[in-house]
Amino acid sequence: MTTVTSYERWPEDEGVRSSTGEWHEPPELLLERMKGKIGSVLYGKEEVITKVLAAFLAGGHVLLEDVPGVGKTMLARAFAAVIGGQFKRIQLTADMQPADVTGGSVWDGRSGSFLFVPGPIMANVVLADELNRTPPRTQSALLEAMEERCVTTDGESRKLPDPFMLIATQNPWDYEGTFALPEAQTDRFMMRLSIGYPSVEHEVRLLAAMADNRSIDPASLKPVVAVEEWRRMQRECRTVHVHPDLLPYAVAIVSETRKATELAAGASPRASRDWLRAAQATAYMEGRRFLLPDDLLATAEPVLAHRLTVQPAYAASGQTAATVLERIIRSTPMPASVAGRRRR
């Protein structure tokens, strides 16, 4: 067994205490193995897999916006498999009720009383498939679960399993039979990502595996870590050191989104929190216990862009939340004390 007793840090940060813990191998290597396992069933999507792992490591949830059939369910199942957690899938439809998600009380004739029957939200990894095909009333059943990690039914609050991670998928907004997600819900997703179509090379590889009857079932994946180890990684992730000058830099960018003329709505304080946590998780996955400016820049678009609303006039001219955010980042000066810490 290897004891990891110290981590790399900036030389001048003498006040930073290094983490100490017993691991069979360093956490970053475990995370690499997790990425490799998931990549063995979802070909050619290493960047998406990395970002999903970072979001979950930071304690967040992920919204996958994409066309049907590109592997969204496979990604969620594979992640649940590699942490040895319980997986549940909710196929959301127009006639689904909130109790179908959270669970509810049913009459037990033998005991002569009502018993609570847990809904599919009671799992470590939950896939809410086609979230925008269900009405806002049912969508709202997820709000408390996502933020408070509990559900309230029949006046009683019940905690969700720990860890709890939600992957929700939505079809493009112009698909038939979809309901727009309310801003309060999109703000609760740490990241919005898109898997996209596979390259020709990877689609051929997928068909070759099927032709040879080789298994690409995520349920066949063996766990890389136990649930307890994953919780420990999540705790360690939050101890990643952040240079004091990076905080006002991040806040300056978020503040500019609230004042930009192209935007009708900017990023919330929850967005600032999620951005910092996602950047810490990115550094942790690379084996660093300190934050680089590039960790913030790498996570800016997936964390912030879906929370921004572009003014209709600017949207008509081709502006998007991502392009406006890119302009704001370019025009916000980085403090000299951290600018030299950029990757070469």
C-alpha positions as CSV (number, residue, x, y, z in Angstrom):
1,M,0.0,0.0,0.0
2,T,1.3,3.4,-0.9
3,T,0.9,6.3,1.5
4,V,0.3,9.6,-0.2
5,T,1.7,12.1,2.3
6,S,2.3,15.2,0.3
7,Y,1.2,16.9,-2.9
8,E,2.8,19.4,-5.2
9,R,2.0,23.0,-4.5
10,W,3.1,26.5,-5.4
11,P,6.5,27.1,-3.5
12,E,5.4,30.4,-2.0
13,D,2.2,28.9,-0.5
14,E,3.8,27.9,2.8
15,G,0.5,28.1,4.6
16,V,-1.1,25.3,2.6
17,R,-1.3,22.0,4.4
18,S,-0.9,18.9,2.3
19,S,-3.5,16.1,2.5
20,T,-2.5,12.8,4.1
21,G,-4.3,9.6,3.4
22,E,-4.0,5.9,2.7
23,W,-4.8,4.9,-0.8
24,H,-4.0,1.7,-2.7
25,E,-2.9,4.0,-5.5
26,P,-3.0,7.8,-5.9
27,P,-6.5,9.2,-6.5
28,E,-5.5,10.6,-9.9
29,L,-4.6,7.2,-11.1
30,L,-7.9,5.7,-9.9
31,L,-9.7,8.5,-11.8
32,E,-7.7,7.7,-14.9
33,R,-8.8,4.1,-14.6
34,M,-12.4,5.2,-14.2
35,K,-12.1,7.3,-17.4
36,G,-10.5,4.3,-19.2
37,K,-13.3,2.0,-18.1
38,I,-16.1,4.4,-19.2
39,G,-14.2,5.0,-22.5
40,S,-14.2,1.3,-23.2
41,V,-18.0,1.5,-23.8
42,L,-18.3,5.1,-25.0
43,Y,-15.7,5.4,-27.7
44,G,-13.9,8.7,-28.5
45,K,-15.6,10.9,-25.9
46,E,-12.7,11.3,-23.5
47,E,-13.3,15.1,-23.0
48,V,-17.0,14.6,-22.1
49,I,-16.1,11.8,-19.8
50,T,-13.5,13.9,-18.0
51,K,-15.9,16.8,-17.5
52,V,-18.7,14.5,-16.2
53,L,-16.3,13.0,-13.7
54,A,-15.1,16.5,-12.7
55,A,-18.7,17.6,-12.2
56,F,-19.6,14.6,-10.1
57,L,-16.4,14.8,-8.1
58,A,-17.3,18.4,-7.3
59,G,-20.7,17.2,-6.1
60,G,-22.7,18.6,-9.0
61,H,-25.2,17.4,-11.6
62,V,-24.9,17.2,-15.3
63,L,-27.4,18.2,-18.1
64,L,-26.7,16.5,-21.4
65,E,-28.4,18.2,-24.3
66,D,-28.2,16.1,-27.4
67,V,-30.1,14.2,-30.1
68,P,-31.3,10.7,-29.2
69,G,-29.1,7.7,-29.5
70,V,-25.6,9.1,-28.9
71,G,-24.8,7.3,-25.7
72,K,-26.3,9.4,-22.9
73,T,-27.8,6.4,-21.0
74,M,-24.6,4.4,-21.6
75,L,-22.5,7.2,-20.0
76,A,-24.7,7.3,-16.9
77,R,-24.8,3.5,-16.5
78,A,-21.0,3.2,-17.0
79,F,-20.3,5.8,-14.3
80,A,-22.6,4.1,-11.8
81,A,-20.8,0.8,-12.5
82,V,-17.3,2.1,-11.9
83,I,-18.1,3.5,-8.5
84,G,-20.1,0.4,-7.5
85,G,-23.2,2.6,-6.9
86,Q,-26.9,2.0,-7.4
87,F,-28.3,3.2,-10.7
88,K,-31.9,4.1,-11.5
89,R,-33.3,5.5,-14.8
90,I,-36.4,7.6,-15.0
91,Q,-38.0,7.8,-18.5
92,L,-39.9,11.1,-18.2
93,T,-43.1,11.5,-20.2
94,A,-45.9,14.0,-20.6
95,D,-48.2,12.2,-18.2
96,M,-45.7,11.5,-15.4
97,Q,-46.6,12.8,-11.9
98,P,-44.1,14.1,-9.3
99,A,-44.8,11.1,-7.0
100,D,-43.6,8.8,-9.9
101,V,-40.2,10.4,-9.3
102,T,-40.0,10.9,-5.5
103,G,-42.1,8.0,-4.4
104,G,-45.1,8.1,-2.1
105,S,-47.3,6.4,0.5
106,V,-49.4,3.4,-0.4
107,W,-51.9,1.5,1.8
108,D,-50.7,-1.7,3.3
109,G,-53.7,-3.9,4.1
110,R,-51.8,-6.3,6.3
111,S,-50.5,-3.7,8.6
112,G,-53.4,-1.4,8.3
113,S,-51.3,1.7,7.6
114,F,-49.6,3.6,4.9
115,L,-46.0,2.6,3.8
116,F,-43.6,4.8,2.0
117,V,-42.5,3.3,-1.3
118,P,-39.3,5.0,-2.5
119,G,-39.2,6.4,-6.0
120,P,-36.4,6.0,-8.6
121,I,-34.8,9.2,-7.3
122,M,-33.5,7.1,-4.4
123,A,-30.2,5.9,-6.0
124,N,-26.5,7.0,-6.1
125,V,-26.6,7.8,-9.9
126,V,-30.0,8.7,-11.4
127,L,-30.6,9.2,-15.1
128,A,-33.6,11.5,-15.8
129,D,-34.1,10.8,-19.5
130,E,-35.7,13.4,-21.7
131,L,-36.3,15.8,-18.9
132,N,-37.9,18.4,-21.1
133,R,-40.6,16.0,-22.3
134,T,-42.3,16.2,-18.9
135,P,-44.4,19.2,-17.7
136,P,-42.8,21.8,-15.3
137,R,-44.8,20.4,-12.4
138,T,-43.0,17.1,-12.7
139,Q,-39.7,18.7,-13.5
140,S,-40.0,20.6,-10.2
141,A,-39.9,17.3,-8.3
142,L,-36.2,17.3,-8.9
143,L,-35.4,20.8,-7.6
144,E,-35.3,19.8,-3.9
145,A,-33.4,16.6,-4.6
146,M,-30.7,18.4,-6.6
147,E,-30.0,21.1,-4.1
148,E,-30.9,19.8,-0.7
149,R,-30.2,16.1,-1.4
150,C,-33.6,15.1,0.1
151,V,-37.2,14.8,-1.0
152,T,-40.4,15.8,0.9
153,T,-43.4,13.5,0.6
154,D,-46.5,13.5,2.7
155,G,-45.0,16.3,4.8
156,E,-41.9,14.3,5.7
157,S,-38.4,15.0,4.5
158,R,-36.3,12.0,3.4
159,K,-32.6,12.1,2.7
160,L,-31.2,10.7,-0.6
161,P,-28.3,8.2,-0.8
162,D,-24.8,9.6,-0.4
163,P,-23.4,10.2,-2.9
164,F,-26.2,11.4,-5.1
165,M,-25.6,12.4,-8.7
166,L,-28.1,13.3,-11.4
167,I,-27.6,13.1,-15.1
168,A,-30.5,14.6,-17.0
169,T,-30.9,14.5,-20.7
170,Q,-32.9,16.9,-22.8
171,N,-33.7,16.9,-26.5
172,P,-33.0,20.1,-28.6
173,W,-35.6,22.7,-27.7
174,D,-37.2,22.7,-31.1
175,Y,-38.1,19.0,-31.0
176,E,-41.8,18.2,-30.9
177,G,-43.4,17.7,-27.5
178,T,-40.8,19.4,-25.4
179,F,-41.2,21.8,-22.5
180,A,-38.5,24.4,-21.7
181,L,-36.7,23.9,-18.5
182,P,-37.2,26.8,-16.0
183,E,-34.2,28.9,-15.1
184,A,-34.3,27.7,-11.5
185,Q,-33.7,24.2,-12.7
186,T,-31.0,24.8,-15.3
187,D,-29.1,26.8,-12.6
188,R,-29.0,23.7,-10.4
189,F,-27.0,21.8,-13.0
190,M,-23.3,22.3,-12.5
191,M,-22.5,21.6,-16.2
192,R,-24.3,21.4,-19.5
193,L,-22.5,19.1,-22.0
194,S,-23.1,17.6,-25.3
195,I,-21.8,14.1,-26.3
196,G,-22.2,14.7,-30.1
197,Y,-22.1,12.2,-32.9
198,P,-19.1,9.8,-32.9
199,S,-16.3,10.2,-35.5
200,V,-16.3,7.8,-38.5
201,E,-13.4,5.9,-36.9
202,H,-15.2,5.4,-33.6
203,E,-18.6,4.5,-35.2
204,V,-16.8,1.8,-37.3
205,R,-15.2,0.6,-34.1
206,L,-18.6,0.4,-32.4
207,L,-20.1,-1.6,-35.3
208,A,-17.1,-3.9,-35.4
209,A,-17.5,-4.7,-31.7
210,M,-21.2,-5.5,-32.3
211,A,-20.4,-7.6,-35.4
212,D,-17.9,-9.6,-33.3
213,N,-20.4,-10.0,-30.5
214,R,-18.1,-8.2,-28.1
215,S,-19.8,-6.8,-25.0
216,I,-20.2,-3.0,-24.8
217,D,-22.7,-3.2,-22.0
218,P,-21.8,-0.7,-19.2
219,A,-23.4,-3.1,-16.6
220,S,-20.5,-5.5,-17.3
221,L,-17.9,-3.0,-16.0
222,K,-16.3,-3.8,-12.7
223,P,-16.1,-1.1,-10.0
224,V,-12.8,0.8,-9.8
225,V,-13.6,2.4,-6.4
226,A,-16.0,1.8,-3.7
227,V,-18.7,4.3,-2.8
228,E,-16.8,5.2,0.4
229,E,-13.6,5.9,-1.6
230,W,-15.6,8.2,-4.0
231,R,-17.0,10.1,-1.0
232,R,-13.5,10.6,0.3
233,M,-12.3,11.9,-3.1
234,Q,-15.1,14.4,-3.0
235,R,-14.0,15.6,0.4
236,E,-10.4,15.9,-0.6
237,C,-11.3,17.7,-3.8
238,R,-12.6,20.6,-1.8
239,T,-9.3,21.0,-0.1
240,V,-7.5,22.0,-3.3
241,H,-5.7,25.3,-2.7
242,V,-7.0,28.4,-4.5
243,H,-4.7,31.4,-4.8
244,P,-6.5,34.4,-3.2
245,D,-6.2,36.5,-6.4
246,L,-8.1,33.9,-8.5
247,L,-11.3,34.5,-6.5
248,P,-11.8,38.2,-7.4
249,Y,-10.8,37.2,-11.0
250,A,-13.6,34.6,-11.2
251,V,-16.1,37.0,-9.5
252,A,-15.2,39.8,-12.0
253,I,-16.1,37.5,-14.9
254,V,-19.4,36.4,-13.3
255,S,-20.2,40.0,-12.5
256,E,-19.7,41.1,-16.1
257,T,-22.3,38.5,-17.2
258,R,-24.8,40.4,-15.1
259,K,-24.0,43.7,-16.8
260,A,-23.4,42.6,-20.4
261,T,-25.8,44.3,-22.8
262,E,-26.1,41.1,-24.9
263,L,-27.5,39.2,-21.9
264,A,-30.9,39.4,-20.4
265,A,-29.8,37.3,-17.4
266,G,-26.3,36.7,-16.0
267,A,-24.8,34.0,-13.8
268,S,-25.9,33.5,-10.2
269,P,-23.9,33.2,-7.0
270,R,-24.6,29.5,-7.2
271,A,-22.8,29.6,-10.6
272,S,-19.7,31.1,-9.0
273,R,-19.7,28.4,-6.4
274,D,-20.1,25.6,-8.9
275,W,-17.4,27.1,-11.1
276,L,-14.9,27.1,-8.3
277,R,-15.7,23.5,-7.3
278,A,-15.5,22.3,-10.9
279,A,-12.1,24.0,-11.3
280,Q,-10.9,22.4,-8.0
281,A,-12.1,19.0,-9.3
282,T,-10.2,19.5,-12.5
283,A,-7.0,20.2,-10.7
284,Y,-7.5,17.2,-8.4
285,M,-8.0,14.9,-11.3
286,E,-4.6,15.9,-12.7
287,G,-3.0,15.1,-9.4
288,R,-2.5,18.8,-8.3
289,R,-3.6,20.2,-4.9
290,F,-3.6,23.8,-6.2
291,L,-5.6,25.6,-8.8
292,L,-4.2,27.0,-12.0
293,P,-6.0,29.8,-14.0
294,D,-6.4,27.2,-16.8
295,D,-8.6,25.1,-14.5
296,L,-11.0,28.0,-14.3
297,L,-10.8,28.7,-18.0
298,A,-11.3,25.0,-19.0
299,T,-14.6,24.8,-17.0
300,A,-16.0,28.3,-17.7
301,E,-18.2,27.4,-20.7
302,P,-19.8,24.1,-19.4
303,V,-20.5,25.7,-16.0
304,L,-21.6,29.2,-16.9
305,A,-23.0,29.3,-20.5
306,H,-26.3,27.4,-19.8
307,R,-27.1,29.9,-17.1
308,L,-26.9,32.9,-19.4
309,T,-29.9,34.3,-21.4
310,V,-29.1,36.1,-24.6
311,Q,-31.2,39.1,-25.6
312,P,-33.4,38.3,-28.6
313,A,-31.9,41.0,-30.7
314,Y,-28.4,39.7,-30.2
315,A,-29.5,36.1,-30.6
316,A,-31.0,37.0,-34.0
317,S,-27.6,38.3,-35.1
318,G,-25.9,35.0,-34.2
319,Q,-24.7,35.7,-30.7
320,T,-24.8,32.8,-28.3
321,A,-24.2,32.5,-24.5
322,A,-20.8,30.9,-25.3
323,T,-19.6,33.7,-27.6
324,V,-20.6,36.4,-25.1
325,L,-18.9,34.5,-22.3
326,E,-15.8,34.2,-24.4
327,R,-15.7,37.9,-25.1
328,I,-16.1,38.7,-21.3
329,I,-13.2,36.3,-20.4
330,R,-11.0,37.9,-23.1
331,S,-11.7,41.4,-21.9
332,T,-11.3,40.6,-18.1
333,P,-7.6,41.1,-17.1
334,M,-6.0,38.2,-15.2
335,P,-4.1,39.3,-12.1
336,A,-0.4,39.5,-12.7
337,S,0.2,37.3,-9.6
338,V,-1.5,34.3,-11.2
339,A,-1.0,35.1,-14.9
340,G,2.5,33.5,-14.8
341,R,0.9,30.2,-13.6
342,R,-0.7,29.5,-17.0
343,R,0.3,26.3,-18.7
344,R,2.9,26.8,-21.4
